[in-house]
Amino acid sequence: MERMTRLRARILLGLFAFIMVLYAMRLFNLQIISTDGNTDNTTYYTTVTTVRAARGDILDRNGKVLVGNRASYDLVFNHFVIKSADNRNEYLYTLLKKCEELGVEHQDHLPVTTTRPFEYTLSDYSTAWQGYYQNYMSDRSWDPDVTAPLLIEKMRELYKIPAEWTEEEARAVIGLRYEFDLRGVTKLPSYVFISDVDSENLAAILELNTPGLMVESSTVREYHTTYGAHILGYMGAMTDAEWQENQKLGYSMDADVGKSGFEEAFETYLHGIDGQRLDKVTKEGTIVSQQYLEGKEPVAGNNVETTIDIDLQKVAEDALSQRMKEITDPNINTGGEGEGIDAQGAAVVVMKVKTGEILACASYPTYNLATMKEDWDAINSDDLKPLFNRAFGATYAPGSTYKMCTLVAAMENVYGPTNPKAGQPIYAPGETIYDTGVFSHDDFPDFHPTCLFYSSSYGSHGDLTAQDALKVSCNLFFYELGYRMTIGMMDETAKGFGLGEPTGIELTEKVGWRANEASKKASYKNSADAAWNGGDRVLCAIGQSENRFTPLQLAVYTCTLANQGTRYRATFLNRVTSSDYRTLVYSNSPEVVSKMNISDTTYNTYVDGMRRVVTMIGGTATTCFGGPKDEDNTQWPSKITVCAKTGTAQHSSGGSDHGVFVCFAPMDDPEVAIAIFGEKTAHGSSMAPVAEPILKAYFEMVDASEVYTYENGLS
């Protein structure tokens, strides 16, 4: 027995060695056929075959491969060979029984269910596949309105399926015969019976010697990390619209394309150019010769190096996940009345301040790309929507993180000509505003929003400068600034910061909108609540009203604050190299989108205020970073001073408030900015702890950074 096992192993090894040499490329798209006669009366089929080009790799900024390819094998039918074979129905029946025994699924595009009672499934297929079916029916002059059971009977008669076979057995073989007939009259790619067959099943199926069934080498996308699922993206079959566009580029109809993330955004770089090959095949399916048509060799896709640092991405995802678990755990979250226990999703974006490069981008909850197909039912049924990228696809009120925008608008604008203070700044440097706890003006008799401090304890912050108002996040101070300004002043300033504007990111994003008359009208769809009023302007000043931005936009906003008004286009693209890494195809450069006129005085005012949030007693994020700091107001690591702002955003969906946190560091020469959003996490300070390990990891990486060098010397 042992001797037989060893013999079988040797046979299998020999078989795979033969396959590796003989089938170097995957066969596709059989387009023309001819037969040759010679002295031994052997018949050959000469076919032109499309050879799929390998897809390019996706790398992080340090050259680490995040997504690549692994070698795989497909079982592909040469339909000319199988259609000319004697007893082809029996061959196919045996093949299908073996697949059923092995638990291997095969592709079947006949738009009829595989079990009784037979029903049409046309709606499950693209318009292209529906068209092929309609042409199939038309070519045979069959009634297109025939019932599915009657269609199976007609096809059973057409293909001479034995009467003793069950209806389900007949349907299975009919499905294969249908695939072969389609390829006899169309330019459909050759029939890939089974994709990515494992070695054990491959050997078992090949032992059947099914005529025309050949092994073709292929590649399957392989993920080298479990992190970054939302930004890496996945592959899938083309939609009708994608096919209409991509067929102009030479794509095969069955080609997979990027459906999300980097795979979708950088499709044109990654895809490559398919080749054309002339193959000579015997009627038994043996390949006699293969050669590429002149100038038609396949060209592998380019490699895309992104701005992501996968090590920092890991830190960001782990920190976000850990914090969300802590907030939702009743044994850990012992805050007042269970605030934040109902927390749902979250997101964090980490950006380079002076370039707009995204270093890390995480959305919670997440999923594993490598097991997405197996986990699909669980992922798709999860109420928290793990597939949803909250960093780019969700818009939220920014809460108090908007207050720096309000302050800039107030300091950089002046009173109009009809105001007694005409020409003077709306807010003068060093001016104090007294916090009464309750907003009150004669022209707002029925509108009296309160400061959070007053609401919780009926207390008052007293006289506040802008810096201290940011430190304690006093709503009343910013209500007053909003009251003094027009909505146009705040709207224009917010636009300059990139809020409610496209970021320029290569991935699909929501734009959101800023609070103004137009956005309110659109939000309430011209109902009675759509009218804009002064109270909306006041609420806008603290990041409420109609303000809705993505976490990515908040990150761009924070970078622009750190850059004193210079806004960069957000990007994930570093550079593109050829498939062998030897040639630089494209190199991305930082792009300035806009510049705001922010004076040194205004800049120093909000920067100092944001510093106090973290470093001084009473700051809303002081405890999140280990308490008040030493005399020079510096902190970990390596004496890095962080500037930050917390935000608590109200919403209408019920439950706890949203939590928002933004920061940049170091204060004196900003390098990195972070924006964090938590759905129903109660407070901005609840999300601040996520930033600490990210900042620590970033500055440790900077201190220990090394330039990655490719094999060819590119660096």
C-alpha positions in Angstrom: 0.0 0.0 0.0 2.8 2.4 1.0 4.6 1.6 -2.3 1.4 2.4 -4.3 1.1 5.7 -2.4 4.7 6.7 -3.3 4.0 5.7 -6.9 0.9 7.8 -7.0 2.8 10.8 -5.5 5.5 10.5 -8.2 2.9 10.4 -10.9 1.3 13.5 -9.6 4.6 15.3 -9.3 5.4 14.3 -12.9 2.0 15.5 -14.0 2.4 19.0 -12.4 5.9 19.3 -13.9 4.4 18.6 -17.3 1.6 21.1 -16.7 4.0 23.9 -15.6 6.0 23.5 -18.8 3.1 22.9 -21.3 0.6 25.4 -20.1 2.5 28.6 -19.5 -0.5 30.9 -20.1 -4.3 30.8 -19.7 -6.2 30.3 -22.9 -9.1 32.6 -23.7 -11.3 33.8 -26.5 -11.2 31.2 -29.3 -11.9 33.2 -32.3 -11.1 31.3 -35.5 -10.8 27.6 -36.5 -9.3 25.6 -39.3 -8.6 22.0 -40.0 -5.4 20.6 -41.5 -5.0 17.2 -43.1 -1.7 15.3 -43.3 -0.4 11.8 -44.2 -1.7 10.2 -41.0 -5.1 11.8 -41.3 -4.8 13.7 -38.1 -7.2 16.6 -37.7 -5.9 19.8 -36.1 -7.8 22.9 -34.8 -5.9 26.1 -35.3 -7.2 28.8 -32.9 -6.3 32.4 -32.0 -6.3 32.7 -28.2 -6.4 35.7 -25.9 -3.7 35.4 -23.2 -4.6 37.2 -20.0 -1.9 39.6 -18.7 -0.9 39.4 -15.1 -2.2 42.2 -12.9 0.2 44.6 -11.2 1.1 44.6 -7.5 -0.1 47.1 -4.9 2.5 48.3 -2.4 2.8 50.6 0.6 5.1 53.6 0.7 8.0 51.5 1.9 7.8 49.0 -0.9 5.9 46.2 1.0 3.6 44.3 -1.3 0.1 44.5 0.0 -1.7 42.8 -2.9 0.0 40.5 -5.4 -0.8 37.4 -7.4 -0.4 33.7 -6.7 -0.2 31.0 -9.4 -3.4 29.0 -9.9 -4.9 26.6 -12.4 -8.2 26.7 -14.3 -10.0 24.0 -16.2 -10.9 25.3 -19.6 -12.8 23.7 -22.4 -11.8 23.8 -26.1 -15.4 23.6 -27.4 -14.3 22.5 -30.8 -12.7 19.4 -29.4 -15.6 18.4 -27.0 -18.3 19.0 -29.7 -16.5 16.7 -32.1 -16.1 13.9 -29.5 -18.2 10.7 -29.6 -20.3 10.1 -26.6 -19.8 13.7 -25.5 -22.9 13.6 -23.3 -21.5 10.6 -21.3 -18.1 12.3 -20.9 -19.8 15.4 -19.6 -22.1 13.4 -17.3 -19.2 11.6 -15.8 -17.3 14.9 -15.3 -20.2 16.5 -13.6 -20.7 13.6 -11.3 -17.0 13.7 -10.3 -17.3 17.5 -9.6 -20.4 16.8 -7.4 -18.5 14.1 -5.6 -15.6 16.5 -4.9 -17.8 19.4 -3.9 -16.4 21.5 -6.7 -18.7 24.1 -8.3 -18.5 24.9 -12.0 -19.7 27.9 -14.1 -23.1 27.7 -15.8 -24.7 30.7 -17.6 -27.9 29.0 -18.8 -30.6 31.3 -17.3 -32.6 28.5 -15.8 -32.5 27.1 -12.2 -30.5 23.8 -11.8 -33.3 22.0 -9.9 -37.0 21.5 -10.4 -39.3 23.2 -10.7 -37.3 24.9 -13.4 -37.6 28.7 -13.5 -35.9 31.5 -15.4 -33.0 33.4 -13.8 -32.5 36.0 -16.6 -32.6 38.9 -14.1 -29.4 37.5 -12.5 -27.4 38.1 -15.6 -26.0 41.2 -17.4 -27.7 42.5 -20.5 -24.8 41.0 -22.5 -25.5 37.5 -21.2 -29.2 38.1 -21.7 -28.5 39.0 -25.3 -26.5 35.8 -25.9 -29.4 33.8 -24.6 -31.9 35.7 -26.8 -29.6 35.1 -29.9 -29.4 31.4 -29.0 -33.2 31.2 -29.0 -33.5 33.2 -32.2 -31.0 31.1 -34.1 -33.2 28.1 -33.4 -36.5 29.9 -34.1 -37.7 29.0 -30.6 -40.5 30.9 -29.0 -38.8 33.4 -26.5 -41.9 33.1 -24.2 -41.6 29.3 -23.8 -41.7 28.2 -20.2 -38.5 27.2 -18.5 -39.6 23.5 -18.1 -40.5 23.3 -21.7 -37.2 24.9 -22.7 -35.3 22.2 -20.9 -37.4 19.6 -22.7 -36.6 21.1 -26.1 -32.9 21.4 -25.2 -32.9 17.8 -24.0 -34.2 16.7 -27.3 -31.8 18.9 -29.2 -28.8 17.5 -27.4 -30.1 13.9 -27.4 -29.8 13.5 -23.6 -30.6 9.9 -22.6 -34.1 9.3 -21.4 -33.0 7.4 -18.3 -31.3 10.5 -16.9 -33.1 12.5 -14.3 -34.3 16.1 -15.1 -31.6 17.6 -12.9 -28.9 15.4 -14.5 -30.1 16.4 -17.9 -30.2 20.1 -16.9 -26.6 19.9 -15.7 -25.3 18.5 -19.0 -27.5 20.9 -21.0 -25.8 23.8 -19.2 -22.4 22.7 -20.6 -23.7 22.1 -24.1 -25.3 25.6 -24.0 -21.9 27.1 -23.1 -20.2 25.3 -26.0 -22.9 26.4 -28.5 -22.6 30.0 -27.5 -18.8 30.0 -28.2 -19.4 28.5 -31.6 -21.2 31.7 -32.8 -19.9 34.5 -30.7 -16.6 36.1 -29.6 -17.1 35.0 -26.0 -13.9 33.9 -24.2 -13.4 30.2 -24.1 -15.4 28.4 -21.4 -13.6 28.4 -18.0 -15.3 25.4 -16.5 -13.7 25.7 -13.0 -11.5 28.5 -11.8 -8.6 28.1 -9.3 -8.7 24.3 -8.8 -6.7 22.9 -6.0 -4.1 20.3 -6.7 -6.0 17.3 -5.3 -9.2 18.0 -7.2 -7.2 18.9 -10.3 -5.6 15.5 -10.4 -8.9 13.7 -9.8 -10.7 15.5 -12.6 -7.8 15.1 -15.1 -7.9 11.3 -14.6 -11.3 11.3 -16.4 -9.6 12.4 -19.7 -12.5 14.5 -20.7 -12.0 15.5 -24.4 -11.3 19.2 -24.8 -10.8 19.9 -21.1 -7.4 21.5 -20.5 -5.4 22.9 -17.7 -4.5 26.5 -18.0 -2.2 28.4 -15.7 -3.6 31.5 -14.3 -3.2 33.9 -11.3 -5.4 34.7 -8.4 -5.2 37.9 -6.4 -3.4 37.3 -3.1 -3.5 39.6 0.0 -0.3 39.9 2.1 -2.1 41.7 4.9 -5.3 41.5 6.8 -5.4 45.3 7.2 -6.6 48.0 5.0 -9.6 46.1 3.5 -11.6 49.3 2.7 -8.8 51.0 0.9 -7.2 48.0 -0.8 -10.5 47.0 -2.4 -11.5 43.8 -4.2 -12.1 42.4 -7.7 -15.2 41.4 -9.5 -17.0 40.8 -12.7 -17.7 43.8 -14.9 -21.1 45.5 -14.9 -22.7 46.4 -18.2 -21.4 49.9 -18.0 -17.9 48.8 -17.2 -17.9 46.3 -20.1 -19.1 49.0 -22.5 -16.1 51.1 -21.5 -13.4 48.5 -21.0 -14.0 46.5 -24.2 -12.6 49.5 -26.0 -9.4 48.9 -24.1 -9.2 45.3 -25.2 -10.6 43.7 -22.0 -12.0 40.2 -22.3 -15.7 40.0 -21.4 -15.0 37.7 -18.4 -12.1 39.9 -17.1 -12.3 40.8 -13.5 -11.9 44.5 -12.7 -11.4 46.5 -9.5 -14.7 47.1 -7.8 -13.6 49.2 -4.8 -10.5 50.8 -3.2 -7.1 50.8 -4.9 -8.1 48.0 -7.2 -10.8 50.2 -8.7 -9.0 53.6 -8.4 -5.8 52.4 -10.1 -7.4 49.9 -12.6 -5.8 51.5 -15.7 -2.3 51.1 -14.1 -2.9 47.6 -12.7 -4.7 45.8 -15.6 -2.0 45.3 -18.2 -2.5 44.4 -21.9 -3.7 41.0 -23.0 -1.8 39.1 -25.7 -2.9 37.1 -28.8 -1.5 33.6 -29.4 -1.8 31.0 -32.2 -2.4 27.5 -30.9 -2.5 24.2 -32.9 -4.5 21.6 -31.1 -5.4 17.9 -32.0 -9.0 16.7 -32.0 -8.1 15.0 -28.7 -7.1 18.3 -27.2 -3.3 17.9 -27.3 -1.5 21.2 -27.9 0.9 20.7 -30.8 2.4 24.2 -31.0 1.9 27.7 -29.6 3.3 31.1 -30.6 2.4 34.7 -30.1 1.2 36.7 -33.0 3.7 39.4 -34.0 3.5 42.3 -31.6 0.8 40.6 -29.5 2.7 39.3 -26.5 0.9 40.0 -23.2 2.2 43.0 -21.2 1.8 42.7 -17.4 0.2 45.5 -15.5 2.2 48.1 -13.7 2.9 48.1 -9.9 1.3 50.9 -7.8 3.1 52.2 -4.8 0.7 53.9 -2.5 1.2 56.5 0.3 0.0 54.1 2.9 2.3 52.9 5.7 1.0 49.5 6.4 2.7 49.4 9.9 0.9 52.7 10.8 -2.3 51.3 9.2 -2.1 48.4 11.6 -1.7 50.6 14.6 -4.6 52.8 13.5 -6.9 49.9 12.9 -6.0 48.1 16.2 -6.3 51.3 18.2 -9.7 52.1 16.7 -11.0 48.6 17.2 -9.8 48.4 20.8 -11.3 51.8 21.7 -14.7 50.9 20.2 -14.7 47.6 22.1 -13.9 49.5 25.3 -16.7 52.0 24.7 -19.3 49.4 24.1 -18.3 47.1 26.9 -20.5 47.8 30.0 -17.8 46.5 32.3 -15.4 49.1 31.0 -17.6 52.0 30.1 -19.0 53.0 33.4 -19.8 56.6 32.4 -23.0 58.5 33.2 -26.1 56.6 32.2 -24.3 54.3 29.8 -23.3 57.0 27.3 -21.6 55.5 24.3 -22.7 51.9 25.0 -24.7 52.1 21.8 -21.6 53.1 19.7 -21.7 51.7 16.2 -19.0 52.6 13.6 -15.9 54.7 13.5 -13.2 56.0 11.2 -9.7 57.4 11.4 -7.6 59.2 8.7 -3.9 60.0 9.1 -2.3 62.5 6.7 1.0 64.2 6.0 0.4 67.8 6.6 2.7 69.3 3.9 1.8 66.9 1.1 -1.7 65.6 1.5 -0.5 62.0 1.5 -2.7 59.6 3.4 -0.6 57.4 5.7 -3.4 55.4 7.2 -7.1 55.2 6.8 -9.3 52.8 8.9 -13.0 52.2 9.1 -14.7 50.2 11.9 -15.9 47.5 11.7 -13.8 46.0 9.0 -13.4 42.6 7.3 -10.8 40.2 5.8 -10.4 40.5 2.0 -8.8 37.1 1.8 -11.9 35.4 3.2 -14.6 37.8 2.0 -16.3 35.2 -0.2 -16.5 32.7 2.6 -17.6 35.3 5.0 -20.0 37.1 2.6 -23.3 36.1 4.3 -22.1 37.1 7.8 -20.6 40.4 6.5 -23.6 41.3 4.4 -26.1 40.6 7.2 -24.1 42.5 9.9 -26.2 45.5 11.0 -22.9 47.5 11.5 -22.2 47.3 7.8 -18.5 46.2 7.7 -18.3 46.8 4.0 -19.1 50.5 4.4 -16.1 52.8 4.3 -17.0 55.4 6.8 -13.8 57.4 6.2 -14.9 58.5 2.7 -18.5 57.4 2.4 -20.2 58.8 5.6 -20.9 62.4 6.4 -21.4 63.7 9.9 -21.8 67.0 11.8 -18.3 68.0 12.9 -19.4 69.3 16.3 -16.9 71.5 18.1 -14.0 70.6 15.8 -15.6 73.2 13.5 -14.8 76.0 16.0 -11.4 76.8 14.6 -13.1 77.5 11.3 -15.5 79.9 13.0 -12.7 81.6 14.8 -10.7 82.1 11.6 -13.8 83.5 9.9 -14.4 86.0 12.8 -10.7 87.1 12.9 -10.3 87.5 9.1 -13.5 89.3 8.4 -14.7 92.8 9.4 -18.0 94.4 10.2 -20.0 95.8 7.3 -20.5 99.5 6.6 -23.8 99.8 8.3 -22.4 98.5 11.6 -21.1 101.0 14.2 -17.9 98.9 14.2 -17.5 99.1 10.5 -14.1 98.0 9.3 -13.1 96.4 12.6 -12.5 92.6 12.9 -15.5 90.6 14.0 -13.3 89.2 16.7 -10.2 91.2 17.8 -7.2 89.4 19.1 -7.2 89.1 22.9 -10.9 90.2 23.2 -12.8 88.5 26.0 -16.4 87.3 25.8 -18.3 86.6 28.9 -20.0 83.2 29.1 -23.4 83.7 30.7 -24.3 80.1 30.1 -27.4 81.0 28.0 -27.3 82.6 24.6 -29.6 85.7 24.7 -30.2 88.6 22.2 -33.2 90.8 21.8 -33.6 89.9 18.2 -33.7 86.2 19.1 -36.5 86.2 21.7 -37.4 82.5 21.3 -33.9 81.1 20.8 -31.7 80.4 23.8 -29.2 77.6 23.3 -27.0 76.9 26.3 -23.3 76.1 26.9 -22.7 72.5 27.8 -21.2 73.6 31.1 -24.4 75.5 32.0 -26.6 72.6 30.9 -24.7 70.1 33.2 -24.1 72.3 36.3 -25.7 75.7 35.7 -22.1 77.1 35.8 -20.3 79.6 33.7 -16.8 79.8 32.2 -16.8 83.6 32.9 -14.6 85.8 30.7 -12.9 83.9 27.9 -10.3 84.6 25.2 -10.5 82.6 22.0 -7.6 80.4 23.2 -9.4 79.4 26.4 -12.7 79.1 24.6 -11.1 76.5 22.4 -9.5 74.8 25.5 -12.8 74.3 27.3 -14.9 74.2 24.1 -17.3 76.9 25.3 -20.4 76.9 23.0 -21.6 80.3 24.1 -18.4 82.0 23.0 -18.8 80.7 19.5 -22.6 81.3 19.5 -21.6 85.0 19.9 -19.1 84.8 17.0 -21.7 83.2 14.8 -24.3 85.9 15.8 -21.8 88.6 14.8 -21.1 87.2 11.3 -23.0 86.4 8.1 -23.4 82.8 7.0 -21.5 83.8 3.9 -18.4 84.6 6.0 -18.4 81.2 7.7 -19.4 79.4 4.5 -16.5 80.9 2.5 -14.0 80.1 5.2 -15.2 76.5 5.5 -14.9 76.1 1.7 -11.3 77.3 1.9 -10.6 74.6 4.4 -12.0 72.0 2.0 -15.1 71.3 4.1 -18.0 70.2 1.9 -15.6 70.1 -1.1 -14.1 67.2 -3.1 -10.7 66.3 -1.6 -9.2 65.1 -4.9 -8.8 61.6 -3.5 -8.5 58.8 -6.1 -11.2 56.7 -4.4 -14.9 57.3 -4.5 -16.0 59.8 -1.8 -19.0 61.6 -0.6 -18.7 65.4 -0.7 -21.1 66.4 2.1 -22.3 69.9 2.4 -21.9 73.1 4.4 -24.6 74.8 6.4 -26.2 77.5 4.3 -29.6 78.4 2.9 -29.2 76.2 -0.1 -28.1 73.1 1.9 -31.0 73.5 4.3 -33.5 73.8 1.5 -32.1 70.6 -0.1 -32.0 68.8 3.2 -35.6 69.5 4.1 -36.8 69.3 0.5 -38.6 72.6 0.5 -40.8 71.7 3.5 -41.9 74.2 6.1 -38.6 73.5 8.0 -36.5 74.5 5.0 -36.5 78.2 5.8 -33.1 79.6 6.8 -33.0 81.7 10.0 -30.6 83.4 12.3 -30.6 80.5 14.7 -29.1 78.3 12.0 -26.2 80.7 11.7 -25.6 80.5 15.4 -25.7 76.7 15.5 -23.4 76.5 12.4 -20.7 78.3 14.4 -20.4 75.2 16.7 -20.5 72.7 13.9 -24.2 71.8 13.9 -27.0 73.0 11.7 -26.6 71.5 8.2 -22.8 70.9 8.4 -22.1 67.4 7.2 -18.5 66.3 6.4 -16.6 63.1 5.9 -13.7 62.1 8.3 -11.4 62.5 5.3 -12.5 66.2 4.9 -11.9 66.7 8.6 -8.4 65.4 8.1 -7.9 67.8 5.1 -9.3 70.6 7.2 -6.9 69.8 10.1 -3.9 69.8 7.7 -5.0 73.1 6.3 -5.2 74.6 9.8 -1.7 73.3 10.4 -0.5 74.8 7.1 -1.9 78.3 7.9 -4.4 78.0 5.1 -2.6 76.1 2.4 -4.7 73.1 1.3 -3.3 70.1 -0.5 -5.1 67.6 -2.6 -5.6 64.4 -0.7 -3.9 61.4 -2.4 -3.1 57.7 -2.0 -0.8 57.6 -5.0 3.0 57.7 -4.6 4.3 56.4 -7.8 3.9 53.7 -10.5 6.6 51.4 -11.8 6.7 48.8 -14.5 5.9 45.2 -13.7 9.6 44.4 -13.2 10.1 47.5 -11.0 12.8 48.7 -13.3 11.1 51.7 -15.0 9.4 54.6 -13.3 6.1 55.0 -15.1 4.6 57.9 -13.0 5.6 59.8 -9.9 3.0 61.8 -8.0 3.8 65.3 -6.6 2.1 67.3 -3.9 -0.6 69.6 -5.4 -1.8 72.8 -3.7 -5.6 73.2 -4.2 -6.0 76.6 -2.6 -4.5 79.1 -0.2 -6.3 81.1 2.4 -5.2 84.4 3.8 -4.7 83.6 7.4 -2.6 86.1 9.3 0.1 85.2 11.7 -2.0 86.5 14.6 -5.0 84.4 13.7 -2.8 81.3 13.2 -1.1 81.7 16.5 -4.4 82.2 18.2 -6.0 79.0 17.2 -2.8 77.0 17.4 -2.3 78.1 21.0 -5.9 77.3 21.7 -5.6 73.8 20.3 -2.4 73.3 22.3 -4.3 74.2 25.5 -6.9 71.5 24.7 -4.2 68.9 25.3 -1.6 70.4 27.6 -3.4 72.6 30.2 -5.7 71.8 33.1 -9.3 72.0 32.0 -8.5 71.2 28.4 -11.1 68.8 26.9 -8.4 66.3 25.8 -5.9 66.7 28.6 -6.6 63.5 30.4 -6.6 61.5 27.2 -2.9 62.2 26.8 -1.8 61.4 30.3 -2.7 64.6 32.2 -1.2 68.1 32.3 2.4 68.3 31.1 5.6 69.9 32.3 6.4 73.6 32.3 7.3 73.9 28.6 3.9 72.3 27.7 5.5 69.5 25.8 4.7 65.8 26.0 5.6 62.4 24.6 7.3 61.3 22.5 10.6 63.1 22.3 8.9 66.3 23.7 6.3 66.5 20.9 3.6 69.1 21.4 0.2 68.1 20.1 -2.5 70.6 19.0 -6.0 69.2 19.1 -9.8 69.8 19.4 -12.6 67.6 20.6 -16.1 67.6 19.3 -19.5 66.3 20.4 -21.9 66.2 17.5 -25.7 65.9 18.0 -27.8 64.0 15.5 -31.4 63.0 14.9 -31.0 59.2 14.9 -31.4 58.7 18.6 -29.0 57.4 21.3 -25.7 58.8 22.3 -24.0 61.8 20.6 -21.2 61.3 18.0 -17.6 61.8 19.1 -15.1 63.7 17.0 -11.4 64.4 17.5 -8.8 66.2 15.3 -5.1 66.9 16.0 -1.8 67.7 14.4 1.8 67.6 15.6 4.4 68.9 16.3 3.0 72.3 17.1 6.1 74.3 15.9 6.5 72.4 12.6 3.5 70.2 11.9 4.1 66.9 10.1 1.1 64.7 10.6 -2.6 65.3 11.2 -5.3 62.9 12.4 -9.1 63.0 12.2 -11.2 60.5 14.2 -15.0 60.0 14.2 -17.0 57.7 16.3 -20.7 57.0 15.8 -22.6 57.4 19.1 -19.4 57.4 21.1 -20.9 60.2 23.3 -18.0 62.6 23.5 -15.0 63.8 21.4 -12.8 63.0 24.3 -13.9 59.4 24.0 -12.1 59.1 20.6 -9.0 61.0 21.6 -7.2 57.9 23.0 -7.1 56.5 19.5 -4.7 59.2 18.4 -2.1 58.5 21.1 -0.7 55.2 19.8 -0.9 56.5 16.2 1.2 59.6 17.0 3.7 57.6 19.1 4.1 55.1 16.2 4.5 57.8 13.6 7.3 59.6 15.4 9.0 56.4 16.3 8.9 55.4 12.6 10.2 58.8 11.6 13.1 58.5 14.0 14.0 55.1 12.7 13.0 55.5 9.0 15.1 53.9 6.2 14.7 54.4 2.5 13.5 51.3 0.8 15.5 50.3 -2.3 14.0 48.2 -5.1 16.0 45.3 -6.7 16.8 47.5 -9.7 18.1 50.4 -7.6 15.0 52.6 -7.7 14.5 54.2 -4.3 
